[in-house]
Amino acid sequence: MTNQSTPTINHYVALIKLKSFDESLVFIEDVTQEIINYLDLKVVKKTSHLFSPKGVTLAYILSESHLVIHTWPELTTVHIDLVTCSYRGIEEFKTSVNSAFSEEDIESIEIKSVDF
């Protein structure tokens, strides 16, 4: 957004299809922590929900906005949603996501910027 009366909002989404899937909460927390560290995000609060029979949603309230991770273990898929009001470029986000997963474990990855 270029108008001075509107906030800076960067919104990125990633859809990662893995060859195999560790459905543990610890695995998803480790992946998320890698992204948080790489992008130097400040976590204010974290919550999670474990679905039955499987699946995880992690939500992080950031000082810069939020980061949410959803998993579909039966489809070996992870969805990442990052919204920040401080500048983090799409290339930084791509690098953080790629570094969070082992390259040999990724079947496909799609990363987009959501424009307003």
C-alpha positions as protocol buffer text, in pm:
chain_id: "A"
residue {
  index: 1
  type: MET
  ca { x: 0 y: 0 z: 0 }
}
residue {
  index: 2
  type: THR
  ca { x: 139 y: 336 z: -94 }
}
residue {
  index: 3
  type: ASN
  ca { x: -107 y: 575 z: 71 }
}
residue {
  index: 4
  type: GLN
  ca { x: 44 y: 723 z: 390 }
}
residue {
  index: 5
  type: SER
  ca { x: -289 y: 690 z: 571 }
}
residue {
  index: 6
  type: THR
  ca { x: -291 y: 312 z: 533 }
}
residue {
  index: 7
  type: PRO
  ca { x: -66 y: 68 z: 720 }
}
residue {
  index: 8
  type: THR
  ca { x: 212 y: -137 z: 567 }
}
residue {
  index: 9
  type: ILE
  ca { x: 79 y: -490 z: 527 }
}
residue {
  index: 10
  type: ASN
  ca { x: 280 y: -776 z: 380 }
}
residue {
  index: 11
  type: HIS
  ca { x: 83 y: -1098 z: 341 }
}
residue {
  index: 12
  type: TYR
  ca { x: 250 y: -1417 z: 220 }
}
residue {
  index: 13
  type: VAL
  ca { x: 118 y: -1770 z: 190 }
}
residue {
  index: 14
  type: ALA
  ca { x: 298 y: -2097 z: 126 }
}
residue {
  index: 15
  type: LEU
  ca { x: 159 y: -2438 z: 36 }
}
residue {
  index: 16
  type: ILE
  ca { x: 414 y: -2715 z: 82 }
}
residue {
  index: 17
  type: LYS
  ca { x: 358 y: -3073 z: -29 }
}
residue {
  index: 18
  type: LEU
  ca { x: 602 y: -3309 z: 140 }
}
residue {
  index: 19
  type: LYS
  ca { x: 716 y: -3654 z: 28 }
}
residue {
  index: 20
  type: SER
  ca { x: 666 y: -3783 z: 382 }
}
residue {
  index: 21
  type: PHE
  ca { x: 520 y: -3622 z: 688 }
}
residue {
  index: 22
  type: ASP
  ca { x: 611 y: -3611 z: 1056 }
}
residue {
  index: 23
  type: GLU
  ca { x: 273 y: -3517 z: 1203 }
}
residue {
  index: 24
  type: SER
  ca { x: 410 y: -3440 z: 1548 }
}
residue {
  index: 25
  type: LEU
  ca { x: 354 y: -3103 z: 1709 }
}
residue {
  index: 26
  type: VAL
  ca { x: 728 y: -3086 z: 1779 }
}
residue {
  index: 27
  type: PHE
  ca { x: 810 y: -3113 z: 1406 }
}
residue {
  index: 28
  type: ILE
  ca { x: 571 y: -2831 z: 1315 }
}
residue {
  index: 29
  type: GLU
  ca { x: 695 y: -2616 z: 1603 }
}
residue {
  index: 30
  type: ASP
  ca { x: 1056 y: -2670 z: 1486 }
}
residue {
  index: 31
  type: VAL
  ca { x: 965 y: -2571 z: 1129 }
}
residue {
  index: 32
  type: THR
  ca { x: 784 y: -2262 z: 1253 }
}
residue {
  index: 33
  type: GLN
  ca { x: 1070 y: -2165 z: 1484 }
}
residue {
  index: 34
  type: GLU
  ca { x: 1310 y: -2182 z: 1189 }
}
residue {
  index: 35
  type: ILE
  ca { x: 1091 y: -1933 z: 998 }
}
residue {
  index: 36
  type: ILE
  ca { x: 1054 y: -1708 z: 1304 }
}
residue {
  index: 37
  type: ASN
  ca { x: 1430 y: -1705 z: 1363 }
}
residue {
  index: 38
  type: TYR
  ca { x: 1519 y: -1646 z: 998 }
}
residue {
  index: 39
  type: LEU
  ca { x: 1278 y: -1353 z: 966 }
}
residue {
  index: 40
  type: ASP
  ca { x: 1362 y: -1219 z: 1315 }
}
residue {
  index: 41
  type: LEU
  ca { x: 995 y: -1214 z: 1415 }
}
residue {
  index: 42
  type: LYS
  ca { x: 891 y: -1132 z: 1771 }
}
residue {
  index: 43
  type: VAL
  ca { x: 639 y: -1377 z: 1918 }
}
residue {
  index: 44
  type: VAL
  ca { x: 393 y: -1227 z: 2166 }
}
residue {
  index: 45
  type: LYS
  ca { x: 172 y: -1533 z: 2213 }
}
residue {
  index: 46
  type: LYS
  ca { x: 142 y: -1885 z: 2074 }
}
residue {
  index: 47
  type: THR
  ca { x: -147 y: -2128 z: 2070 }
}
residue {
  index: 48
  type: SER
  ca { x: -205 y: -2464 z: 1905 }
}
residue {
  index: 49
  type: HIS
  ca { x: -482 y: -2707 z: 1832 }
}
residue {
  index: 50
  type: LEU
  ca { x: -439 y: -3078 z: 1765 }
}
residue {
  index: 51
  type: PHE
  ca { x: -711 y: -3224 z: 1545 }
}
residue {
  index: 52
  type: SER
  ca { x: -848 y: -3576 z: 1577 }
}
residue {
  index: 53
  type: PRO
  ca { x: -743 y: -3806 z: 1430 }
}
residue {
  index: 54
  type: LYS
  ca { x: -453 y: -3592 z: 1302 }
}
residue {
  index: 55
  type: GLY
  ca { x: -352 y: -3243 z: 1198 }
}
residue {
  index: 56
  type: VAL
  ca { x: -217 y: -2935 z: 1372 }
}
residue {
  index: 57
  type: THR
  ca { x: -286 y: -2564 z: 1364 }
}
residue {
  index: 58
  type: LEU
  ca { x: -35 y: -2331 z: 1526 }
}
residue {
  index: 59
  type: ALA
  ca { x: -108 y: -1962 z: 1561 }
}
residue {
  index: 60
  type: TYR
  ca { x: 150 y: -1705 z: 1665 }
}
residue {
  index: 61
  type: ILE
  ca { x: 58 y: -1350 z: 1754 }
}
residue {
  index: 62
  type: LEU
  ca { x: 358 y: -1141 z: 1655 }
}
residue {
  index: 63
  type: SER
  ca { x: 450 y: -789 z: 1754 }
}
residue {
  index: 64
  type: GLU
  ca { x: 437 y: -741 z: 1375 }
}
residue {
  index: 65
  type: SER
  ca { x: 99 y: -922 z: 1322 }
}
residue {
  index: 66
  type: HIS
  ca { x: 57 y: -1303 z: 1292 }
}
residue {
  index: 67
  type: LEU
  ca { x: 187 y: -1634 z: 1161 }
}
residue {
  index: 68
  type: VAL
  ca { x: -41 y: -1937 z: 1124 }
}
residue {
  index: 69
  type: ILE
  ca { x: 51 y: -2293 z: 1023 }
}
residue {
  index: 70
  type: HIS
  ca { x: -204 y: -2558 z: 925 }
}
residue {
  index: 71
  type: THR
  ca { x: -123 y: -2922 z: 848 }
}
residue {
  index: 72
  type: TRP
  ca { x: -300 y: -3199 z: 661 }
}
residue {
  index: 73
  type: PRO
  ca { x: -87 y: -3508 z: 741 }
}
residue {
  index: 74
  type: GLU
  ca { x: -312 y: -3735 z: 534 }
}
residue {
  index: 75
  type: LEU
  ca { x: -224 y: -3518 z: 233 }
}
residue {
  index: 76
  type: THR
  ca { x: 137 y: -3454 z: 347 }
}
residue {
  index: 77
  type: THR
  ca { x: 62 y: -3082 z: 316 }
}
residue {
  index: 78
  type: VAL
  ca { x: 150 y: -2773 z: 520 }
}
residue {
  index: 79
  type: HIS
  ca { x: -4 y: -2427 z: 471 }
}
residue {
  index: 80
  type: ILE
  ca { x: 175 y: -2121 z: 611 }
}
residue {
  index: 81
  type: ASP
  ca { x: 17 y: -1777 z: 638 }
}
residue {
  index: 82
  type: LEU
  ca { x: 230 y: -1478 z: 741 }
}
residue {
  index: 83
  type: VAL
  ca { x: 104 y: -1122 z: 779 }
}
residue {
  index: 84
  type: THR
  ca { x: 343 y: -850 z: 891 }
}
residue {
  index: 85
  type: CYS
  ca { x: 319 y: -475 z: 928 }
}
residue {
  index: 86
  type: SER
  ca { x: 697 y: -446 z: 909 }
}
residue {
  index: 87
  type: TYR
  ca { x: 888 y: -508 z: 592 }
}
residue {
  index: 88
  type: ARG
  ca { x: 973 y: -869 z: 515 }
}
residue {
  index: 89
  type: GLY
  ca { x: 1014 y: -929 z: 144 }
}
residue {
  index: 90
  type: ILE
  ca { x: 873 y: -1223 z: -49 }
}
residue {
  index: 91
  type: GLU
  ca { x: 1226 y: -1348 z: -119 }
}
residue {
  index: 92
  type: GLU
  ca { x: 1305 y: -1351 z: 253 }
}
residue {
  index: 93
  type: PHE
  ca { x: 986 y: -1543 z: 319 }
}
residue {
  index: 94
  type: LYS
  ca { x: 1066 y: -1793 z: 42 }
}
residue {
  index: 95
  type: THR
  ca { x: 1415 y: -1847 z: 180 }
}
residue {
  index: 96
  type: SER
  ca { x: 1284 y: -1894 z: 535 }
}
residue {
  index: 97
  type: VAL
  ca { x: 1028 y: -2152 z: 423 }
}
residue {
  index: 98
  type: ASN
  ca { x: 1279 y: -2340 z: 208 }
}
residue {
  index: 99
  type: SER
  ca { x: 1531 y: -2346 z: 492 }
}
residue {
  index: 100
  type: ALA
  ca { x: 1270 y: -2475 z: 739 }
}
residue {
  index: 101
  type: PHE
  ca { x: 1217 y: -2797 z: 543 }
}
residue {
  index: 102
  type: SER
  ca { x: 1471 y: -3047 z: 422 }
}
residue {
  index: 103
  type: GLU
  ca { x: 1506 y: -3000 z: 45 }
}
residue {
  index: 104
  type: GLU
  ca { x: 1487 y: -3373 z: -20 }
}
residue {
  index: 105
  type: ASP
  ca { x: 1155 y: -3388 z: 171 }
}
residue {
  index: 106
  type: ILE
  ca { x: 978 y: -3127 z: -44 }
}
residue {
  index: 107
  type: GLU
  ca { x: 766 y: -3261 z: -329 }
}
residue {
  index: 108
  type: SER
  ca { x: 637 y: -2918 z: -430 }
}
residue {
  index: 109
  type: ILE
  ca { x: 617 y: -2569 z: -289 }
}
residue {
  index: 110
  type: GLU
  ca { x: 406 y: -2272 z: -392 }
}
residue {
  index: 111
  type: ILE
  ca { x: 460 y: -1931 z: -236 }
}
residue {
  index: 112
  type: LYS
  ca { x: 257 y: -1620 z: -313 }
}
residue {
  index: 113
  type: SER
  ca { x: 218 y: -1264 z: -201 }
}
residue {
  index: 114
  type: VAL
  ca { x: -139 y: -1154 z: -132 }
}
residue {
  index: 115
  type: ASP
  ca { x: -189 y: -808 z: -280 }
}
residue {
  index: 116
  type: PHE
  ca { x: -452 y: -563 z: -168 }
}
